[in-house]
């Protein structure tokens, strides 16, 4: 079966479109940058219209540059930055406010107040306990698997409605729609479908990961009308077709995954206990924990990895003649199986390198960081604590500030560059320790992807800290591939063998650091963390 999958990869700093052939091989990629705005401290925004324009431009360009026609495209797959939200007019399709990006921290006090109010109410009214009187943070985790944090979508939506009375009125009338980036792109691509995939829904702080439905309780608590939220579909659902005139034919959208779930799928982590780490703007480690959600006891997140239809199964493995004689149905209908994951989110990874490049002018381009860091054999006592937007898992402290400590007169740019790379690995180590405490499955290897996964110095240091091999595939742009693979499986363009063949290792980084050296590094990092957590 011939055909191509068009994967749309909308990230924090760029929009990309990649075409995959019938063997899941990337044949052409087009990328355009998008602009982040920070109008005030803690605010991180994007122009939603720019997100759409760059994404559709990439889609058209990649087909043209590949020398193909839209009629050659079998299906569209979407993967996207998660937690970021767009609010728009249902009739005109025009955004009504800037997109609020996942890094945004404007609602930190809102979340603190919500948690404090519920805690106080619980103490004052221990008998009549409901969502307002139990500990809000615990209730949020129980329902959503997440934490009460401004990182997620709910407080962003609540802030928009609370600070814009006109929007609130229009929301009550059902005149507006809100959604994550996948929902926004689907709306624009189809000309009106207001849907969301289950993985993105599970990042909003409004979705019950057990019932697989919007939580009426949490929507009420955040004062968000449920009718402005999109319809939730499985990851390999039918999200609609592109509107007439957008391409030479109407192309079905048949796979949508949040970027980190797409990377987990693309890395082939289909069995419980398998894990991947994506080194992008942030750093995201996910471990497949199977078909039962397990709430973290060590400040990690429980999230939906994907929901997809299983293949039809022949009953009891009977032969064709036996099935006919028994009168049973030929095939048991496919089920929509849900796979869950534990996740540790690090807010600053590649963004640290961008800060060294753009704010300090230490390097001309991000890829220069490894060469600069290799100018010294050690970062010595220098530790860069990259809490530019607070600390993520397993600390979840939005009030911590970034710092560089341990400098002396002999400190150079190279020491700081090396400390920056080490900071990425240290944060991943902290997440892994928490993950190992939560999961019954010991980690035996870590599969890596993302731009910084191409940094050999970082990957070797990561393996040394973790004490397990780090596996880098040949194709580190695995996020788009994960979504494309799911679309290909849905359409029949790919099968399971295609998926296995598409993942090939480029290099294995084996741990080589001595136990004593490893311990010295970790003590240095942990001391820096303790200093930052101490009250002023």
Secondary structure, 3 states (H helix, E strand, C coil): CCCEEEEEEECCCEEEEEEECCCCCEEEEEEEECCCECCCCCCCEECHHHHHHHHHHHHHHHHHHCCCCHHHEEEEEEEECCCCEEEEECCCCCECCCEECCCCCCCHHHHHHHHHHHHHHHHHCCCCCCCCCCCHHHHHHHHHCCCCCCCCHHHHHHHHHHHCHHHHHHHHCCCEEEEEHHHHHHHHHHCCCCEEEHHHHCCCCCEECCCCEECHHHHHHCCCCHHHCCEEECCCCCCCECCECCECCCCEEEEEEEHHHHHHHHCCCCCCCCEEEEECCCEEEEEEEECCCCCCCCCCEEEEEEEEECCCECHHHCCHHHHHHHCCCCCECCCEEEEEEEEEEECCCHHHHHHHHHCCCCCCCHHHHHHHHCCCCCCCCCEEECCCCCECCCCCECCCCCEEECCCCCCCHHHHHHHHHHHHHHHHHHHHHHHHHHCCCCCCEEEEECHHHHCHHHHHHHHHHHCCEEEEECCCCHHHHHHHHHHHHHHCCCCHHHHHHHCCEEEEECCCCCHHHHHHHHHHHHHHHHHHHCCC
